[in-house]
């Protein structure tokens, strides 16, 4: 009979520390961003196809749900991008200690928010 | 199979010679494409801001500009490749069944190649 050994980490009751949450978020945003390849393809096909299909694409984008999807996508993009740069620093063996990992994690979160706000500021001033 | 000058088996010939020098390529390509994406994403953000309020002739003009067209095409090539490499790692980590895992990796790569080809052709059609 198998002995009842403890499982570790017990994900249901274990509160993940910030670096762990950011690590799994990097993967999740990566998967979300991959779906953007389809959105980009559809947009380019619509534009290449002519004015009617492009008008439809613009209508979808301008719809509140379209805007919400784009906003979520931009959050994922800036988070994944900033955290990706953090990973590149780690690959160069820079910032690989626990205090630095927490600090760079906070920097990434702030930067992602600032860049998202900046992009949407530009979008709303351009429209 | 490689022609061998000795009577050793291919495995015996390869042993002790180190790796086939390709073990690092997935990791390395993921990093190279990541670095390229920093600049490409920054430029894409500029293009997206310009495109979002544009009408049909405006959008055509933006993507007809050679620099924009070239960068969008680079973004598609590099970005879709980065995506394929990343999704492959996720599948390798979480899908235990070897056959299912391989099928998914192949399927995702083929879908991304298809989407990439369609996107590139669309940009060419717009720009040329």
gemmi code that builds the backbone of each chain (N, CA, C; Angstrom):
import gemmi

chains = {
    "A": [
        ("UNK", (0.827, -1.208, 0.000), (0.000, 0.000, 0.000), (0.867, 1.266, 0.000)),
        ("UNK", (0.485, 2.222, -0.820), (1.282, 3.444, -0.897), (1.118, 4.281, 0.363)),
        ("UNK", (2.219, 4.791, 0.821), (2.143, 5.655, 2.002), (1.571, 7.007, 1.601)),
        ("UNK", (0.791, 7.608, 2.529), (0.215, 8.925, 2.238), (1.282, 9.993, 2.465)),
        ("UNK", (2.015, 10.330, 1.418), (3.052, 11.349, 1.561), (2.438, 12.741, 1.300)),
        ("UNK", (3.027, 13.758, 1.933), (2.503, 15.100, 1.658), (2.876, 15.548, 0.241)),
        ("UNK", (1.970, 16.285, -0.400), (2.252, 16.847, -1.709), (2.762, 18.276, -1.517)),
        ("UNK", (3.714, 18.669, -2.329), (4.275, 19.999, -2.158), (4.581, 20.616, -3.515)),
        ("UNK", (4.309, 21.905, -3.770), (3.451, 22.735, -2.906), (1.974, 22.392, -3.131)),
        ("UNK", (1.216, 22.437, -2.051), (-0.206, 22.103, -2.120), (-0.952, 23.307, -2.693)),
        ("UNK", (-1.207, 23.255, -4.003), (-1.639, 24.470, -4.698), (-2.981, 25.017, -4.216)),
        ("UNK", (-3.853, 24.123, -3.675), (-5.179, 24.606, -3.262), (-5.124, 25.443, -1.982)),
        ("UNK", (-4.175, 25.153, -1.103), (-4.152, 25.869, 0.171), (-2.911, 26.746, 0.323)),
        ("UNK", (-2.006, 26.667, -0.644), (-0.726, 27.373, -0.547), (-0.847, 28.691, -1.283)),
        ("UNK", (-0.635, 29.795, -0.551), (-0.710, 31.097, -1.216), (0.597, 31.325, -1.972)),
        ("UNK", (0.482, 31.407, -3.314), (1.686, 31.553, -4.134), (2.352, 32.894, -3.857)),
        ("UNK", (3.681, 32.916, -3.689), (4.375, 34.201, -3.555), (4.390, 34.950, -4.889)),
        ("UNK", (4.676, 36.249, -4.832), (4.634, 37.098, -6.033), (5.424, 36.519, -7.217)),
        ("UNK", (6.681, 36.081, -7.009), (7.421, 35.553, -8.173), (6.731, 34.354, -8.825)),
        ("UNK", (6.066, 33.515, -8.022), (5.374, 32.356, -8.583), (4.147, 32.783, -9.382)),
        ("UNK", (3.395, 33.758, -8.834), (2.219, 34.271, -9.552), (2.662, 34.893, -10.881)),
        ("UNK", (3.782, 35.643, -10.832), (4.247, 36.303, -12.053), (4.762, 35.291, -13.064)),
        ("UNK", (5.324, 34.196, -12.570), (5.842, 33.170, -13.470), (4.705, 32.506, -14.256)),
        ("UNK", (3.655, 32.091, -13.538), (2.540, 31.436, -14.237), (1.790, 32.449, -15.104)),
        ("UNK", (1.764, 33.725, -14.661), (1.118, 34.765, -15.471), (1.871, 34.981, -16.782)),
        ("UNK", (3.191, 34.812, -16.748), (3.984, 34.971, -17.973), (3.540, 33.942, -19.009)),
        ("UNK", (3.324, 32.733, -18.538), (2.860, 31.671, -19.444), (1.448, 31.961, -19.943)),
        ("UNK", (0.579, 32.341, -19.011), (-0.818, 32.562, -19.410), (-0.917, 33.718, -20.411)),
        ("UNK", (-0.176, 34.811, -20.146), (-0.229, 35.931, -21.090), (0.396, 35.518, -22.421)),
        ("UNK", (1.401, 34.646, -22.377), (2.004, 34.154, -23.615), (0.990, 33.409, -24.459)),
        ("UNK", (0.183, 32.585, -23.804), (-0.852, 31.835, -24.532), (-1.898, 32.793, -25.095)),
        ("UNK", (-2.308, 33.795, -24.279), (-3.283, 34.791, -24.748), (-2.728, 35.532, -25.969)),
        ("UNK", (-1.467, 35.943, -25.877), (-0.866, 36.704, -26.973), (-0.785, 35.868, -28.250)),
        ("UNK", (-0.587, 34.556, -28.094), (-0.531, 33.682, -29.272), (-1.834, 33.722, -30.053)),
        ("UNK", (-2.954, 33.873, -29.329), (-4.239, 33.943, -30.019), (-4.339, 35.235, -30.837)),
        ("UNK", (-3.510, 36.216, -30.496), (-3.510, 37.474, -31.238), (-3.033, 37.302, -32.666)),
        ("UNK", (-2.272, 36.214, -32.934), (-1.842, 35.960, -34.304), (-3.058, 35.821, -35.215)),
        ("UNK", (-4.125, 35.202, -34.687), (-5.354, 35.037, -35.475), (-6.023, 36.396, -35.712)),
        ("UNK", (-6.062, 37.239, -34.644), (-6.685, 38.570, -34.783), (-5.936, 39.405, -35.806)),
        ("UNK", (-4.590, 39.368, -35.753), (-3.780, 40.142, -36.697), (-4.024, 39.651, -38.122)),
        ("UNK", (-4.059, 38.331, -38.280), (-4.297, 37.758, -39.612), (-5.646, 38.210, -40.158)),
        ("UNK", (-6.696, 38.113, -39.318), (-8.035, 38.499, -39.771), (-8.066, 39.969, -40.180)),
        ("UNK", (-7.405, 40.835, -39.380), (-7.392, 42.265, -39.685), (-6.714, 42.519, -41.033)),
        ("UNK", (-5.543, 41.884, -41.241), (-4.790, 42.115, -42.475), (-5.546, 41.576, -43.690)),
        ("UNK", (-6.196, 40.421, -43.522), (-6.985, 39.854, -44.624), (-8.145, 40.793, -44.959)),
        ("UNK", (-8.794, 41.327, -43.910), (-9.921, 42.241, -44.125), (-9.485, 43.474, -44.902)),
        ("UNK", (-8.310, 44.012, -44.532), (-7.817, 45.206, -45.215), (-7.421, 44.874, -46.657)),
        ("UNK", (-6.749, 43.739, -46.851), (-6.291, 43.350, -48.197), (-7.481, 43.036, -49.104)),
        ("UNK", (-8.592, 42.605, -48.481), (-9.755, 42.152, -49.239), (-10.572, 43.302, -49.837)),
        ("UNK", (-10.490, 44.484, -49.221), (-11.217, 45.629, -49.782), (-11.958, 46.454, -48.742)),
        ("UNK", (-12.574, 47.566, -49.183), (-13.208, 48.516, -48.246), (-14.335, 47.908, -47.417)),
        ("UNK", (-15.157, 46.996, -48.022), (-16.321, 46.466, -47.283), (-15.872, 45.640, -46.084)),
        ("UNK", (-14.941, 44.684, -46.325), (-14.499, 43.831, -45.222), (-13.702, 44.643, -44.199)),
        ("UNK", (-12.984, 45.680, -44.657), (-12.244, 46.513, -43.720), (-13.202, 47.299, -42.827)),
        ("UNK", (-14.306, 47.782, -43.410), (-15.310, 48.506, -42.620), (-15.877, 47.608, -41.523)),
        ("UNK", (-16.084, 46.338, -41.871), (-16.595, 45.375, -40.879), (-15.570, 45.183, -39.756)),
        ("UNK", (-14.278, 45.050, -40.145), (-13.219, 44.877, -39.140), (-13.175, 46.086, -38.200)),
        ("UNK", (-13.279, 47.296, -38.771), (-13.251, 48.513, -37.946), (-14.455, 48.570, -37.003)),
        ("UNK", (-15.607, 48.073, -37.495), (-16.811, 48.052, -36.664), (-16.624, 47.113, -35.471)),
        ("UNK", (-16.030, 45.949, -35.739), (-15.769, 44.982, -34.664), (-14.814, 45.580, -33.629)),
        ("UNK", (-13.763, 46.254, -34.118), (-12.769, 46.838, -33.209), (-13.388, 47.966, -32.383)),
        ("UNK", (-14.244, 48.789, -33.028), (-14.822, 49.947, -32.345), (-15.927, 49.552, -31.360)),
        ("UNK", (-16.473, 48.343, -31.502), (-17.501, 47.846, -30.577), (-16.910, 47.736, -29.168)),
        ("UNK", (-17.714, 48.067, -28.117), (-17.187, 47.988, -26.746), (-16.510, 46.652, -26.424)),
        ("UNK", (-17.084, 45.544, -26.913), (-16.461, 44.247, -26.639), (-15.118, 44.132, -27.360)),
        ("UNK", (-15.075, 44.631, -28.599), (-13.823, 44.650, -29.348), (-12.764, 45.456, -28.621)),
        ("UNK", (-13.175, 46.636, -28.105), (-12.252, 47.493, -27.366), (-11.759, 46.811, -26.100)),
        ("UNK", (-12.689, 46.110, -25.424), (-12.333, 45.409, -24.187), (-11.309, 44.308, -24.460)),
        ("UNK", (-11.531, 43.574, -25.560), (-10.585, 42.519, -25.953), (-9.218, 43.133, -26.250)),
        ("UNK", (-9.227, 44.240, -27.007), (-7.972, 44.923, -27.324), (-7.271, 45.413, -26.061)),
        ("UNK", (-8.057, 45.942, -25.103), (-7.470, 46.432, -23.860), (-6.825, 45.279, -23.089)),
        ("UNK", (-7.547, 44.187, -22.950), (-6.990, 43.018, -22.264), (-5.743, 42.511, -22.966)),
        ("UNK", (-5.806, 42.550, -24.295), (-4.665, 42.103, -25.075), (-3.444, 42.994, -24.827)),
        ("UNK", (-3.677, 44.317, -24.725), (-2.555, 45.228, -24.501), (-1.955, 45.017, -23.114)),
        ("UNK", (-2.793, 44.734, -22.115), (-2.279, 44.434, -20.767), (-1.376, 43.204, -20.833)),
        ("UNK", (-1.864, 42.145, -21.506), (-1.082, 40.908, -21.633), (0.228, 41.185, -22.361)),
        ("UNK", (0.152, 42.016, -23.415), (1.337, 42.329, -24.208), (2.408, 43.026, -23.372)),
        ("UNK", (2.006, 44.086, -22.643), (3.001, 44.844, -21.889), (3.507, 44.049, -20.684)),
        ("UNK", (2.634, 43.261, -20.069), (3.099, 42.418, -18.966), (4.118, 41.404, -19.473)),
        ("UNK", (3.758, 40.685, -20.523), (4.630, 39.641, -21.070), (5.941, 40.248, -21.579)),
        ("UNK", (5.848, 41.417, -22.198), (7.048, 42.090, -22.715), (7.993, 42.510, -21.602)),
        ("UNK", (7.456, 43.188, -20.587), (8.300, 43.645, -19.473), (8.864, 42.458, -18.701)),
        ("UNK", (8.018, 41.478, -18.420), (8.492, 40.312, -17.684), (9.475, 39.496, -18.525)),
        ("UNK", (9.305, 39.545, -19.846), (10.244, 38.871, -20.739), (11.628, 39.496, -20.654)),
        ("UNK", (11.671, 40.834, -20.577), (12.953, 41.524, -20.418), (13.581, 41.127, -19.077)),
        ("UNK", (12.727, 40.979, -18.054), (13.209, 40.523, -16.742), (13.873, 39.140, -16.872)),
        ("UNK", (13.238, 38.268, -17.661), (13.814, 36.937, -17.897), (15.155, 37.047, -18.627)),
        ("UNK", (15.250, 37.998, -19.579), (16.511, 38.158, -20.313), (17.631, 38.601, -19.365)),
        ("UNK", (17.293, 39.467, -18.407), (18.295, 39.861, -17.402), (18.732, 38.645, -16.587)),
        ("UNK", (17.766, 37.820, -16.221), (18.116, 36.602, -15.474), (19.015, 35.698, -16.290)),
        ("UNK", (18.735, 35.608, -17.610), (19.572, 34.776, -18.473), (21.011, 35.279, -18.474)),
        ("UNK", (21.176, 36.601, -18.284), (22.510, 37.186, -18.214), (23.031, 37.172, -16.770)),
        ("UNK", (22.358, 36.429, -15.900), (22.727, 36.270, -14.484), (22.674, 37.584, -13.710)),
        ("UNK", (21.810, 38.500, -14.147), (21.640, 39.765, -13.428), (20.347, 39.696, -12.613)),
        ("UNK", (20.435, 40.072, -11.345), (19.237, 40.140, -10.502), (18.714, 38.799, -10.039)),
        ("UNK", (19.592, 37.814, -9.960), (19.137, 36.479, -9.559), (19.310, 36.244, -8.062)),
        ("UNK", (18.655, 37.069, -7.238), (18.589, 36.774, -5.807), (17.210, 37.179, -5.321)),
        ("UNK", (16.786, 36.602, -4.200), (15.383, 36.751, -3.794), (14.937, 38.212, -3.671)),
        ("UNK", (15.681, 39.095, -2.962), (15.196, 40.496, -2.883), (15.095, 41.154, -4.262)),
        ("UNK", (16.088, 40.898, -5.126), (16.067, 41.514, -6.462), (14.899, 40.974, -7.287)),
        ("UNK", (14.578, 39.695, -7.110), (13.475, 39.094, -7.871), (12.140, 39.733, -7.479)),
        ("UNK", (11.972, 40.001, -6.181), (10.744, 40.690, -5.742), (10.706, 42.112, -6.280)),
        ("UNK", (11.862, 42.808, -6.187), (11.911, 44.203, -6.618), (11.649, 44.316, -8.122)),
        ("UNK", (12.315, 43.480, -8.930), (12.117, 43.561, -10.386), (10.681, 43.173, -10.757)),
        ("UNK", (10.092, 42.289, -9.961), (8.694, 41.927, -10.195), (7.782, 43.131, -10.024)),
        ("UNK", (8.038, 43.917, -8.977), (7.228, 45.114, -8.750), (7.454, 46.136, -9.863)),
        ("UNK", (8.717, 46.269, -10.293), (9.029, 47.204, -11.387), (8.258, 46.806, -12.647)),
        ("UNK", (8.231, 45.491, -12.936), (7.526, 44.997, -14.122), (6.037, 45.333, -14.044)),
        ("UNK", (5.432, 45.128, -12.868), (3.996, 45.392, -12.729), (3.695, 46.876, -12.947)),
        ("UNK", (4.531, 47.754, -12.347), (4.313, 49.197, -12.497), (4.501, 49.603, -13.957)),
        ("UNK", (5.598, 49.102, -14.575), (5.879, 49.444, -15.976), (4.754, 48.999, -16.906)),
        ("UNK", (4.228, 47.794, -16.654), (3.154, 47.279, -17.513), (1.925, 48.182, -17.415)),
        ("UNK", (1.607, 48.636, -16.199), (0.453, 49.531, -16.022), (0.704, 50.869, -16.722)),
        ("UNK", (1.916, 51.418, -16.533), (2.250, 52.715, -17.130), (2.185, 52.634, -18.662)),
        ("UNK", (2.765, 51.566, -19.240), (2.783, 51.424, -20.700), (1.373, 51.226, -21.255)),
        ("UNK", (0.550, 50.444, -20.538), (-0.833, 50.243, -20.983), (-1.583, 51.576, -20.973)),
        ("UNK", (-1.424, 52.321, -19.872), (-2.088, 53.626, -19.768), (-1.593, 54.553, -20.867)),
        ("UNK", (-0.282, 54.520, -21.139), (0.300, 55.362, -22.179), (-0.270, 55.051, -23.548)),
        ("UNK", (-0.364, 53.762, -23.865), (-0.884, 53.357, -25.173), (-2.323, 53.825, -25.343)),
        ("UNK", (-3.152, 53.617, -24.297), (-4.564, 53.982, -24.438), (-4.762, 55.484, -24.391)),
        ("UNK", (-3.851, 56.178, -23.722), (-3.864, 57.638, -23.789), (-3.647, 58.090, -25.221)),
        ("UNK", (-2.659, 57.473, -25.888), (-2.362, 57.804, -27.286), (-3.528, 57.450, -28.200)),
        ("UNK", (-4.130, 56.262, -27.960), (-5.238, 55.827, -28.809), (-6.408, 56.801, -28.704)),
        ("UNK", (-6.757, 57.194, -27.470), (-7.924, 58.061, -27.308), (-7.645, 59.485, -27.777)),
        ("UNK", (-6.353, 59.905, -27.739), (-6.052, 61.237, -28.263), (-5.973, 61.204, -29.795)),
        ("UNK", (-5.746, 60.003, -30.374), (-5.650, 59.903, -31.836), (-7.027, 59.811, -32.477)),
        ("UNK", (-7.991, 59.205, -31.763), (-9.322, 58.972, -32.343), (-10.107, 60.280, -32.394)),
    ],
    "B": [
        ("UNK", (21.340, 6.803, -43.622), (22.356, 6.648, -42.575), (23.718, 7.103, -43.083)),
        ("UNK", (24.514, 7.686, -42.182), (25.840, 8.136, -42.582), (26.728, 6.940, -42.903)),
        ("UNK", (27.557, 7.108, -43.924), (28.508, 6.043, -44.269), (29.645, 6.059, -43.258)),
        ("UNK", (29.925, 4.919, -42.713), (30.970, 4.842, -41.709), (32.211, 4.166, -42.295)),
        ("UNK", (33.380, 4.720, -41.934), (34.606, 4.137, -42.463), (35.065, 2.960, -41.609)),
        ("UNK", (34.501, 2.872, -40.415), (34.911, 1.774, -39.546), (33.758, 0.794, -39.391)),
        ("UNK", (33.994, -0.225, -38.586), (32.937, -1.204, -38.358), (32.117, -0.860, -37.126)),
        ("UNK", (32.399, 0.312, -36.509), (31.636, 0.718, -35.335), (30.191, 1.058, -35.730)),
        ("UNK", (29.273, 0.882, -34.787), (27.906, 1.314, -35.046), (27.866, 2.841, -35.021)),
        ("UNK", (26.845, 3.456, -35.655), (26.736, 4.926, -35.628), (26.738, 5.470, -34.193)),
        ("UNK", (26.071, 4.774, -33.274), (26.021, 5.246, -31.889), (27.416, 5.255, -31.282)),
        ("UNK", (28.189, 4.205, -31.543), (29.531, 4.127, -30.992), (30.419, 5.231, -31.562)),
        ("UNK", (30.170, 5.598, -32.815), (30.941, 6.679, -33.438), (30.621, 8.020, -32.789)),
        ("UNK", (29.334, 8.198, -32.454), (28.896, 9.496, -31.929), (29.278, 9.660, -30.460)),
        ("UNK", (29.390, 8.579, -29.760), (29.650, 8.634, -28.313), (30.956, 9.336, -28.011)),
        ("UNK", (30.923, 10.214, -26.997), (32.142, 10.881, -26.589), (32.456, 12.122, -27.398)),
        ("UNK", (31.671, 12.390, -28.431), (31.922, 13.569, -29.257), (31.086, 14.772, -28.804)),
        ("UNK", (30.376, 14.635, -27.716), (29.561, 15.746, -27.240), (28.218, 15.768, -27.927)),
        ("UNK", (27.571, 16.915, -27.896), (26.227, 17.006, -28.435), (26.269, 17.173, -29.938)),
        ("UNK", (25.089, 17.090, -30.564), (24.987, 17.342, -31.996), (24.910, 18.835, -32.279)),
        ("UNK", (25.133, 19.658, -31.252), (25.184, 21.125, -31.355), (23.834, 21.769, -31.677)),
        ("UNK", (22.762, 21.072, -31.398), (21.475, 21.710, -31.665), (20.587, 21.727, -30.418)),
        ("UNK", (21.105, 21.225, -29.301), (20.296, 21.139, -28.084), (19.886, 22.502, -27.558)),
        ("UNK", (20.716, 23.510, -27.853), (20.464, 24.838, -27.310), (19.596, 25.675, -28.240)),
        ("UNK", (19.339, 25.185, -29.465), (18.794, 26.078, -30.489), (17.387, 26.578, -30.135)),
        ("UNK", (16.533, 25.720, -29.536), (15.196, 26.177, -29.171), (15.287, 27.330, -28.179)),
        ("UNK", (16.072, 27.133, -27.130), (16.248, 28.151, -26.080), (16.810, 29.439, -26.690)),
        ("UNK", (17.818, 29.281, -27.535), (18.498, 30.429, -28.123), (17.564, 31.203, -29.052)),
        ("UNK", (16.810, 30.480, -29.883), (15.886, 31.149, -30.803), (14.796, 31.891, -30.046)),
        ("UNK", (14.335, 31.306, -28.915), (13.321, 31.979, -28.111), (13.863, 33.318, -27.604)),
        ("UNK", (15.130, 33.330, -27.187), (15.738, 34.580, -26.690), (15.980, 35.567, -27.822)),
        ("UNK", (16.501, 35.088, -28.949), (16.755, 35.986, -30.081), (15.463, 36.658, -30.543)),
        ("UNK", (14.409, 35.853, -30.697), (13.142, 36.424, -31.144), (12.585, 37.367, -30.077)),
        ("UNK", (12.826, 37.049, -28.792), (12.339, 37.924, -27.712), (12.991, 39.293, -27.810)),
        ("UNK", (14.314, 39.309, -28.041), (15.029, 40.591, -28.143), (14.510, 41.374, -29.348)),
        ("UNK", (14.332, 40.681, -30.478), (13.821, 41.358, -31.673), (12.424, 41.919, -31.435)),
        ("UNK", (11.613, 41.187, -30.646), (10.235, 41.609, -30.412), (10.149, 42.925, -29.636)),
        ("UNK", (11.172, 43.243, -28.819), (11.133, 44.497, -28.053), (10.962, 45.672, -29.017)),
        ("UNK", (11.835, 45.733, -30.022), (11.764, 46.822, -30.989), (10.541, 46.719, -31.890)),
        ("UNK", (10.248, 45.495, -32.331), (9.133, 45.311, -33.268), (7.796, 45.660, -32.612)),
        ("UNK", (7.621, 45.285, -31.334), (6.364, 45.586, -30.631), (6.217, 47.094, -30.447)),
        ("UNK", (7.333, 47.761, -30.135), (7.274, 49.223, -29.968), (6.767, 49.867, -31.260)),
        ("UNK", (7.314, 49.393, -32.393), (6.888, 49.956, -33.681), (5.439, 49.574, -34.001)),
        ("UNK", (5.070, 48.353, -33.672), (3.693, 47.912, -33.917), (2.703, 48.770, -33.133)),
        ("UNK", (3.095, 49.159, -31.905), (2.203, 50.020, -31.107), (1.956, 51.335, -31.840)),
        ("UNK", (3.023, 51.904, -32.437), (2.877, 53.153, -33.193), (1.917, 52.920, -34.370)),
        ("UNK", (2.124, 51.816, -35.088), (1.273, 51.522, -36.250), (-0.188, 51.322, -35.820)),
        ("UNK", (-0.382, 50.608, -34.700), (-1.756, 50.341, -34.235), (-2.455, 51.640, -33.849)),
        ("UNK", (-1.725, 52.546, -33.173), (-2.329, 53.837, -32.814), (-2.750, 54.588, -34.082)),
        ("UNK", (-1.887, 54.517, -35.117), (-2.220, 55.201, -36.377), (-3.411, 54.527, -37.072)),
        ("UNK", (-3.454, 53.182, -37.011), (-4.485, 52.439, -37.739), (-5.861, 52.533, -37.096)),
        ("UNK", (-5.909, 52.695, -35.756), (-7.181, 52.500, -35.063), (-8.240, 53.512, -35.483)),
        ("UNK", (-7.822, 54.742, -35.781), (-8.828, 55.717, -36.199), (-8.889, 55.897, -37.711)),
        ("UNK", (-8.095, 55.094, -38.454), (-7.939, 55.343, -39.890), (-9.108, 54.783, -40.690)),
        ("UNK", (-9.429, 55.470, -41.809), (-10.405, 54.926, -42.754), (-9.651, 54.026, -43.745)),
        ("UNK", (-10.374, 53.470, -44.714), (-9.749, 52.505, -45.635), (-8.548, 53.078, -46.396)),
        ("UNK", (-8.694, 54.260, -47.065), (-7.512, 54.778, -47.781), (-6.354, 55.085, -46.825)),
        ("UNK", (-6.702, 55.573, -45.627), (-5.663, 55.895, -44.638), (-4.900, 54.650, -44.216)),
        ("UNK", (-5.648, 53.566, -43.905), (-5.018, 52.316, -43.471), (-4.155, 51.742, -44.591)),
        ("UNK", (-4.668, 51.811, -45.829), (-3.893, 51.319, -46.971), (-2.589, 52.114, -47.111)),
        ("UNK", (-2.680, 53.445, -46.910), (-1.500, 54.297, -47.057), (-0.456, 53.952, -45.984)),
        ("UNK", (-0.944, 53.738, -44.743), (-0.011, 53.441, -43.642), (0.742, 52.145, -43.923)),
        ("UNK", (0.010, 51.099, -44.307), (0.653, 49.793, -44.515), (1.337, 49.681, -45.871)),
        ("UNK", (1.098, 50.674, -46.769), (1.802, 50.671, -48.049), (3.189, 51.268, -47.922)),
        ("UNK", (3.404, 52.025, -46.845), (4.735, 52.604, -46.644), (5.743, 51.463, -46.493)),
        ("UNK", (6.830, 51.499, -47.290), (7.762, 50.355, -47.297), (8.301, 49.996, -45.905)),
        ("UNK", (8.633, 51.032, -45.108), (9.202, 50.743, -43.784), (8.161, 50.039, -42.911)),
        ("UNK", (6.921, 50.568, -42.910), (5.858, 49.931, -42.122), (5.574, 48.515, -42.603)),
        ("UNK", (5.478, 48.351, -43.934), (5.183, 47.023, -44.488), (6.280, 46.034, -44.101)),
        ("UNK", (7.536, 46.466, -44.228), (8.659, 45.575, -43.895), (8.614, 45.204, -42.414)),
        ("UNK", (8.338, 46.198, -41.558), (8.347, 45.913, -40.122), (7.173, 45.031, -39.708)),
        ("UNK", (6.008, 45.246, -40.324), (4.866, 44.372, -40.018), (5.179, 42.939, -40.453)),
        ("UNK", (5.815, 42.797, -41.623), (6.154, 41.452, -42.097), (7.188, 40.794, -41.176)),
        ("UNK", (8.174, 41.586, -40.736), (9.151, 41.059, -39.769), (8.459, 40.661, -38.468)),
        ("UNK", (7.532, 41.527, -38.013), (6.795, 41.243, -36.787), (6.049, 39.912, -36.910)),
        ("UNK", (5.446, 39.687, -38.079), (4.711, 38.427, -38.288), (5.678, 37.240, -38.228)),
        ("UNK", (6.784, 37.335, -38.953), (7.745, 36.233, -38.970), (8.302, 35.941, -37.589)),
        ("UNK", (8.809, 36.986, -36.937), (9.460, 36.808, -35.640), (8.434, 36.467, -34.550)),
        ("UNK", (7.311, 37.184, -34.570), (6.303, 36.996, -33.526), (5.652, 35.621, -33.576)),
        ("UNK", (5.285, 35.181, -34.777), (4.631, 33.870, -34.894), (5.608, 32.757, -34.521)),
        ("UNK", (6.881, 32.951, -34.839), (7.917, 31.978, -34.495), (8.089, 31.909, -32.979)),
        ("UNK", (8.177, 33.088, -32.352), (8.295, 33.170, -30.894), (7.095, 32.477, -30.233)),
        ("UNK", (5.937, 32.705, -30.802), (4.699, 32.109, -30.301), (4.767, 30.581, -30.378)),
        ("UNK", (5.214, 30.081, -31.510), (5.314, 28.637, -31.703), (6.288, 28.011, -30.713)),
        ("UNK", (7.431, 28.676, -30.513), (8.430, 28.159, -29.569), (7.881, 28.149, -28.147)),
        ("UNK", (7.182, 29.222, -27.779), (6.644, 29.329, -26.420), (5.547, 28.316, -26.151)),
        ("UNK", (4.607, 28.178, -27.110), (3.509, 27.218, -26.925), (4.063, 25.793, -26.857)),
        ("UNK", (5.129, 25.532, -27.593), (5.750, 24.204, -27.566), (6.239, 23.874, -26.146)),
        ("UNK", (6.871, 24.854, -25.489), (7.371, 24.613, -24.127), (6.207, 24.332, -23.174)),
        ("UNK", (5.125, 25.106, -23.323), (3.952, 24.907, -22.463), (3.409, 23.483, -22.648)),
        ("UNK", (3.283, 23.042, -23.914), (2.775, 21.693, -24.176), (3.727, 20.633, -23.619)),
        ("UNK", (5.022, 20.841, -23.795), (6.004, 19.867, -23.300), (5.930, 19.743, -21.784)),
        ("UNK", (5.584, 20.839, -21.114), (5.521, 20.802, -19.648), (4.232, 20.183, -19.123)),
        ("UNK", (3.113, 20.377, -19.827), (1.823, 20.030, -19.216), (1.110, 18.850, -19.862)),
        ("UNK", (1.487, 18.453, -21.094), (0.800, 17.324, -21.721), (1.660, 16.073, -21.545)),
        ("UNK", (1.166, 15.148, -20.734), (1.968, 13.985, -20.360), (2.032, 12.947, -21.473)),
        ("UNK", (0.912, 12.777, -22.213), (0.849, 11.732, -23.250), (1.706, 12.130, -24.443)),
        ("UNK", (2.702, 11.295, -24.768), (3.683, 11.677, -25.779), (3.059, 11.902, -27.160)),
        ("UNK", (2.134, 11.006, -27.544), (1.527, 11.136, -28.863), (0.692, 12.389, -28.986)),
        ("UNK", (-0.132, 12.645, -27.958), (-0.985, 13.834, -27.960), (-0.117, 15.091, -27.983)),
        ("UNK", (0.949, 15.055, -27.179), (1.844, 16.214, -27.095), (2.451, 16.522, -28.461)),
        ("UNK", (2.980, 15.504, -29.104), (3.619, 15.703, -30.406), (2.600, 16.204, -31.434)),
        ("UNK", (1.394, 15.600, -31.399), (0.353, 16.006, -32.355), (-0.003, 17.478, -32.158)),
        ("UNK", (-0.126, 17.906, -30.895), (-0.482, 19.299, -30.621), (0.627, 20.250, -31.074)),
        ("UNK", (1.881, 19.874, -30.797), (3.008, 20.732, -31.196), (3.037, 20.889, -32.719)),
        ("UNK", (2.850, 19.777, -33.425), (2.844, 19.825, -34.892), (1.661, 20.656, -35.385)),
        ("UNK", (0.474, 20.428, -34.772), (-0.726, 21.147, -35.211), (-0.557, 22.650, -35.012)),
        ("UNK", (-0.033, 23.050, -33.851), (0.134, 24.476, -33.572), (1.127, 25.098, -34.531)),
        ("UNK", (2.212, 24.378, -34.805), (3.196, 24.931, -35.732), (2.583, 25.118, -37.121)),
        ("UNK", (1.784, 24.127, -37.555), (1.188, 24.220, -38.888), (0.177, 25.364, -38.961)),
        ("UNK", (-0.631, 25.519, -37.914), (-1.609, 26.613, -37.900), (-0.880, 27.957, -37.960)),
        ("UNK", (0.201, 28.087, -37.171), (0.928, 29.356, -37.153), (1.610, 29.627, -38.495)),
        ("UNK", (2.130, 28.591, -39.142), (2.734, 28.774, -40.465), (1.663, 29.219, -41.461)),
        ("UNK", (0.473, 28.605, -41.361), (-0.629, 28.973, -42.260), (-1.048, 30.421, -42.032)),
        ("UNK", (-1.292, 30.781, -40.747), (-1.690, 32.152, -40.439), (-0.600, 33.128, -40.869)),
        ("UNK", (0.655, 32.755, -40.627), (1.777, 33.614, -41.001), (1.816, 33.831, -42.509)),
        ("UNK", (1.642, 32.764, -43.276), (1.683, 32.880, -44.726), (0.551, 33.770, -45.223)),
        ("UNK", (-0.662, 33.566, -44.677), (-1.815, 34.379, -45.088), (-1.577, 35.851, -44.731)),
        ("UNK", (-1.026, 36.094, -43.532), (-0.756, 37.469, -43.102), (0.274, 38.134, -44.010)),
        ("UNK", (1.350, 37.425, -44.285), (2.414, 38.000, -45.120), (1.886, 38.322, -46.519)),
        ("UNK", (1.098, 37.403, -47.059), (0.529, 37.617, -48.388), (-0.402, 38.838, -48.378)),
        ("UNK", (-1.172, 38.997, -47.293), (-2.070, 40.146, -47.180), (-1.286, 41.454, -47.148)),
        ("UNK", (-0.208, 41.473, -46.377), (0.609, 42.698, -46.320), (1.173, 43.005, -47.702)),
        ("UNK", (1.652, 41.977, -48.388), (2.187, 42.187, -49.746), (1.116, 42.747, -50.670)),
        ("UNK", (-0.098, 42.194, -50.557), (-1.192, 42.648, -51.416), (-1.531, 44.115, -51.119)),
        ("UNK", (-1.477, 44.476, -49.830), (-1.776, 45.855, -49.433), (-0.663, 46.785, -49.914)),
        ("UNK", (0.590, 46.347, -49.734), (1.719, 47.247, -49.958), (2.101, 47.382, -51.422)),
        ("UNK", (1.835, 46.341, -52.216), (2.333, 46.375, -53.605), (1.279, 46.887, -54.589)),
    ],
}
model = gemmi.Model(1)
for chain_id, residues in chains.items():
    chain = gemmi.Chain(chain_id)
    for i, (resn, *xyz) in enumerate(residues, 1):
        res = gemmi.Residue()
        res.name, res.seqid = resn, gemmi.SeqId(i, " ")
        for name, pos in zip(("N", "CA", "C"), xyz):
            atom = gemmi.Atom()
            atom.name, atom.element = name, gemmi.Element(name[0])
            atom.pos, atom.b_iso = gemmi.Position(*pos), 0.0
            res.add_atom(atom)
        chain.add_residue(res)
    model.add_chain(chain)
structure = gemmi.Structure()
structure.add_model(model)
structure.setup_entities()
